[in-house]
Amino acid sequence: MNPLEPISDFINHPSSLTFERKPGEESLRRYPRVISVSSGKGGVGKTNVVANLGVALTQLGKRVFVLDAELGLANVDTLLGLTPRYTIEHLFKRQKTLKEILIKGPGGMSIVPASSGTPELADLDTGQKIFLLDEFEQLAGHLDILLIDGGAGISSNVLFFNMIAQETITIVTPEPTSIASAYTLIRILSTKYSRKNFSILVNLASNEGEAQEAFQELLLHVDQCLKSPSLEYLGFIPFDRRIREAVKLQKTALEIFPQCPASQRFRELAQLILDKPIRRKEMGNVQFFRRNLLRWAN
């Protein structure tokens, strides 16, 4: 069964919010950028990338929300040593609003904390997806960038959060298993859901050469077997022992080791993302989530 069906339920559901343009702001810039960060397999440092990238974007003056989309297994708040009073489970139970469960993270970014040990949230149904989209639409005017820690693998939730994002970043490491699983994720999103543009970030690489080799191997698989997807190399985050030290301290490297090589790369990555033009065909229209869902149904 298609994990994203029935898509008609999304199309027929009425909008709850329209967006206001800020004075002097370009049309495209009045909508939040929605970026999903995912991987084909776990253990590639994805959540750490999301946390540090979120801090780097806030340092560039952006209002950043981070959604921990491994909804039943909290990662982001655990990584950062945060103890939320409420989680997304309270949101789905209608006990709290999205605004009420938000917690402040490093750099001033806002985090939507996942629940811990709630397996029923690992596979959202259609009603839950609609509800979550509507909750975010109500806060759309309060953020510039939504970073989605989209999970690993090819589960229904992983595919869903990749689909609603305007931009997708796939994390790979130089290991063959990581490259192979990333290819599988890209293949499914491309062939079944018509996703055509993927940004690739190589994590935990020893140097530029190793990172480029990993990217070229993934690109070769895609070119030989899929043809249509476009892969963009975003660079690499070097293996850096200070990252491990920061994780042990439940901090981001940018907070406590701002000058280490990995932190410098995170700042460069954030600037690169902000400098990238937003593809009009990937951009939301009146609703920053629902527009993308409509596109997949056509």
C-alpha positions, -999 to +999 in steps of 0.1 A: +000+000+000+012+035-009+022+050+025+012+085+013-023+075+001-050+087+001-036+119-013-071+132-021-077+137+016-050+164+016-062+180-016-098+183-003-089+195+032-095+233+035-068+257+042-066+272+077-042+300+070-030+325+044+003+342+046+009+379+047+037+396+028+061+417+048+067+452+034+093+452+006+097+414+007+099+394-025+070+370-032+092+339-028+108+351+004+075+354+023+072+316+028+094+295+051+120+273+035+113+237+044+144+215+043+143+178+051+175+162+062+175+124+060+196+094+053+193+059+039+206+044+072+211+054+108+244+061+124+256+087+099+254+117+122+222+131+107+208+146+139+241+162+148+242+178+113+207+192+118+215+206+153+247+223+142+232+235+109+202+250+129+226+269+151+246+281+121+215+294+104+204+313+136+238+329+137+230+342+102+199+359+116+173+333+105+144+322+126+148+285+127+124+257+138+137+221+140+112+193+138+124+160+152+105+139+128+115+106+143+083+112+162+083+081+184+119+081+193+133+115+205+167+124+191+172+161+189+164+170+225+184+141+238+214+151+217+212+187+231+206+177+267+171+192+268+142+179+288+109+190+272+079+192+295+056+184+265+062+166+233+046+160+199+026+132+216+007+159+236+001+177+203-015+147+186-036+140+217-049+176+214-037+183+249-013+211+237-008+233+207+023+233+186+033+266+201+029+252+236+053+223+230+081+243+214+113+245+234+142+268+229+174+253+216+210+266+212+213+298+193+177+306+199+162+281+175+129+265+183+126+227+186+095+206+181+104+177+204+095+141+195+080+117+219+101+089+234+090+053+231+057+060+213+056+034+185+022+045+172+037+077+160+062+059+138+036+056+110+013+086+108-021+081+093-037+106+069-056+125+096-025+129+117-006+142+087-033+168+079-034+179+115+004+183+117+004+204+085-023+226+098-005+232+130+026+243+112+007+265+088-005+285+118+030+293+128+044+298+093+047+336+097+070+332+127+098+313+111+122+316+081+134+280+079+120+247+090+146+220+094+132+185+095+153+158+111+136+134+088+148+101+100+166+072+083+155+045+060+124+043+038+095+042+062+062+060+056+072+089+078+106+094+062+091+095+027+063+118+038+086+144+054+109+143+023+079+149+001+065+179+019+099+196+019+110+221-007+146+209-004+160+176+006+195+170+020+206+134+020+234+125+044+260+099+034+293+088+048+321+072+029+310+038+039+296+015+012+265+006+032+256+043+037+260+050-001+239+020-010+211+029+014+212+065+003+207+054-033+177+033-023+161+063-006+167+085-037+154+057-060+121+054-042+116+092-039+125+096-075+106+067-092+075+066-070+071+102-060+088+121-088+113+139-066+140+151-090+165+172-070+186+160-042+214+177-023+241+154-009+262+161+021+290+138+030+296+135+067+325+121+087+349+123+057+387+124+064+393+149+036+378+164+005+391+136-017+373+109+003+341+130+003+343+135-034+349+098-040+318+089-019+296+115-038+309+102-072+301+066-063+265+076-054+262+097-085+274+068-106+247+045-092+221+072-098+232+079-134+234+043-144+201+032-129+178+062-126+189+088-151+164+115-142+173+127-106+197+156-102+223+153-074+240+184-061+272+181-040+269+203-008+304+195+004+314+176+035+317+178+072+351+164+083+356+138+109+365+159+140+371+146+175+356+178+189+322+167+174+324+136+196+334+157+226+304+180+220+280+151+218+292+138+251+286+172+266+252+173+249+261+205+231+267+215+195+302+219+183+293+255+172+286+264+208+317+251+225+342+246+197+333+274+173+367+274+155+371+237+150+371+225+113+336+209+116+321+241+129+337+261+101+321+237+076+287+241+092+289+278+089+299+275+052+270+250+047+245+274+062+256+302+040+256+280+009+220+270+016+209+306+020+227+316-012+210+289-032+181+301-053+148+285-045+134+266-074+099+280-083+086+246-091+097+234-056+082+264-038+050+266-019+023+289-031-003+300-006+004+271+018+039+261+024+032+224+029+000+217+011+012+231-022+039+204-023+014+177-016-008+189-045+022+188-068+028+151-060-008+142-068-007+157-104 
